[in-house]
Structures are given as C-alpha cells and as structure tokens.
C-alpha cells in the first residue's frame, strides 16, 4: 500500500472549536497580534510546539491509574528507571519535572564563570541555563546546517574540526561536551551515529564526558536507520542503545520522545556528579524517586518510552512532516530541507521579500496563518532573536516560521487543511503587512511583545 496510515485509531476526542476569519481578526487585535496571547481554545490547529502536546495511549492512561504516589521508593519510579535503562543504560537516572530542570541542575554543578560548553546547537533553555551560571554556550554545528537548501542527510552533525580546535585551545575551561539529538534548530535535524561516536571519541581524548540532550532520540534513531550506511536492517532500540553507549550522561524532556505531557530526567555514570545532582534535586525538585513528578507521570513515561521506539509509529511520524513539506514545496513555498523530525520550517524572509527583516516577515506569516485558517505556529527569527542586550535591534540570521507537530494528535486531513490555508496565503502574499512592536520586555520578547500591522 502506498498510503502510510496513522497507526492508531481514536478512542477519546477533543472537539476543535471552528472559528471564522472575522472572529480571529478580532481575537488577534485583542492579543496585540501575539499568538502566545491567543487562548488555545481559539486555535483550530495548534502547531506552536511538539512539547507536552502528545496524545497519550490507552496503555499510558491505564498506567496513570496504577501510579503509586509514595514519597519515597514508589514502584512507579522503579518502572520508570528500568524503562529508561533498557534504552539508555546509565548508572544514575534522576527524574525531573521537565528538561530544563535537568539542565539547570547539571549546569549549576559543572557551569560557572569562565566555563565553556560546546554543542552542535544548544536549545534556548540549555543556553539560558549555561549562561545563567556565567558560563559560555558555543554552537558548533556543521556549515551545511545553515543553508536551508542543502540536503545533507545529517544536518544536526557537530563540526568535528571546530570541536577539536576548541578543545585544543580551551580544554581546561570545558567541563563537558553536549550534543542535541535531534538538533531542534531547522526542525529536528538528525545527528548520525558516526558523528555521535566521533564526538565521543574527541571528547574522551581530552578527558571530557559527552552528555546528550536526548529530547527527540527516537526520531534521531529512525533517521539513522533510514539514512546511514549499514543501519537499515537494525532495530530502532538497538540503534538507540548504540547512540547512548558512547555517552557519559544525558538530559531529557519526556514531553517530546516519551509521549508524556510532563517530565524529564538527568542521567550519568559518574557517582560524584550524581551525588551532587541528587543534593541539588532535593532542594529544587523533590526526593530522588519522584523528582518533581507524580508517580502517575513516571508511569506514563515508562509506557511512552516503550511506544516511541515502535517503527510503524516512527515511519508515520517522519512521513507526516515530510508530506506537508512536499506539498508546501509544490506550492513554491521555501522551507528548510530536508524536513526534520518534529517540525516543518518555512523560510518567511524568502517567501515575503517585500517585508524587511525589521518588519518581521515571520510574524506576518504566523499572523496570516492564524487569521486565515486558525493555525498557530511560531516565529523563529528577528522577533525571537533580534533584540540585543543594549536595547538595539538587528535582523536574525533567518526569519523562519516553525510548524511543530504534536505527536499522534492530528490526522492527514488536518495536514491537508494546513496546506489549503497556505494556498490562500500564497494568493494573498503580496498584501501581507509587516509589523511594528508597540511594547516589549527587555528579554525573551517574543512571549509578551505587543505588535501592530504597518499600514
Ligand atoms: N532541549 C531541547 C532540544 C528542546 O527542544 C527543549 C524544549 C528542551 C531541551 C527543554 O525541555 O521544555 O521539557 O524544559 N523544547 C520545546 C520546543 C519547548 O518547543 O522546542 P523542556
């Protein structure tokens, strides 16, 4: 069969409230054209993020009922711990309430002024947690990653020469090397097994541990299976185990590739580091057998980890994003290629060349998608990155719009609807306005800035 169907059927439904463009124009005005200020029940297709937005399975909900809420030693923790260890065999597995809590604990121990933490590309909370300790976060992704048209199969790979060069120069300042799989930048671009092993090799030669930011590890493993020589006949769990066999630790957001609505963990082999992390955990998250989570959340993660490495699911998952990417490309809409694991990125600057970067083409496209079709997406461009600490503004490297796909939530007809809304946007593209900011905070302005259309 040609059609890759959604490998699940629907048992519980959440109604979508259908709204009209007129209604949404009014809602946009009230929200000062900031989509973070729009109420979720006024959104028809919510592609703001794939984080915490998964549909849980019947088995996960059944496990939720089993959740034991003991303060110490809950069986839920031991089920969670063994589910993690089956894929990622670390000695110490420390639950946290989400990914950034694991990052905050790790960098409160190994960060600090003068320290340098390299990665392919740090996610913004990772960078934030590193910088909050006074350390410096360095991104060393391969050059191909910065060209949206370049179809390199592993655009998340670390630039090995630059990593080696940094280690040679600054080894004393570097407590560990990180690698984000998949690389969120560009929509979840994978890192090859070869690259993971090479990064580990280089780090270990300098006596540095490798920590993997593993939020989308299963999508990464399936890309390895599909694209890397010699991996096609191997099982996804085996590839996952290979990815982590060379690592010394990991941070994880269970809100992505564990199908959970909340949760995360920090794991490592090193006993001393684990002791320090657990001490910190008790202050900020909770006792080490629940770490900021309810027992029921730990159960949902344990089952989710089992389900996420299913190849039928992963095949459907990657194909459903690729499908949207192909159809947008056929409409002449520039996107980041190849499509990543969890999102399609539209190049709004190239799509709307009549809007200057400082008039936010990404914001214009995101607003049009909501106004015309009730779709919520996320600007990743000059609104997000353009404000400098001294209060001046400069265009970001790119003005992109991210369509992030929640897991197991939307069907192909929802995808077809998204494409139809883009057809309408294409018809109106010359008339889409730029925006100006009428109020903004000093940091992280994209969450709360107020806008108005120009003209
Ligand atoms: N690392 C990566 C690569 C991420 O994408 C995220 C979250 C985190 C760490 C932090 O995890 O949200 O559980 O604290 N990314 C979400 C997104 C928010 O929309 O891309 P968290």
Boltz pocket constraint, residues with backbone or C-beta under 6 A from the ligand:
constraints:
  - pocket:
      binder: B
      contacts: [[A, 48], [A, 49], [A, 50], [A, 51], [A, 97], [A, 98], [A, 99], [A, 100], [A, 101], [A, 123], [A, 125], [A, 126], [A, 180], [A, 182], [A, 184], [A, 213], [A, 215], [A, 252], [A, 253], [A, 254], [A, 255], [A, 263], [A, 264]]
      max_distance: 6.0
